[in-house]
Amino acid sequence: MKILLDTHILIWALTNNLFLSDKAKEIILNADNEIYYSIVSLWEVEIKHISNPKNLTISSKVVANVAELSGYNLLSLNPLSIYKLQELKRPDSAPRHKDPFDKILICQAITENMILLTHDHLILDYNLSNILFV
């Protein structure tokens, strides 16, 4: 199975953070799964690292290097994923989800036939079968 890690899950996996659930670890460590991280996550990390390095001490370059050493695959951004944003819908009753990085990660998972592994409960409101909350 092809698994796309959202940015939090990616950082937690690479830093062995206690927030990473046992279920997420099991999925990531399963040799039958292909683990991917997105160029979008690197972009998000770098923006947040530059704007508040005390809050996010790890840079995108470090994330990319450790992800590569961990055997994760880098997913580039396909224009089809960008076009898919127009179709991404949430129920009107759902809390607002403003994170543009999450939205493009969802669209990447859809267009690349991947499962998005996330810990963000707001993503669940998209009610898509390719989202796995861990």
Secondary structure, 3 states (H helix, E strand, C coil): CEEEECHHHHHHHHHCCCCCCHHHHHHHHCCCCEEEEEHHHHHHHHHHHHHCCCCCCCCHHHHHHHHHHCCCEEECCCHHHHHHHHHCCCCCCCCCCCCHHHHHHHHHHHHCCCEEEECCHHHHHHCCCCEEEC
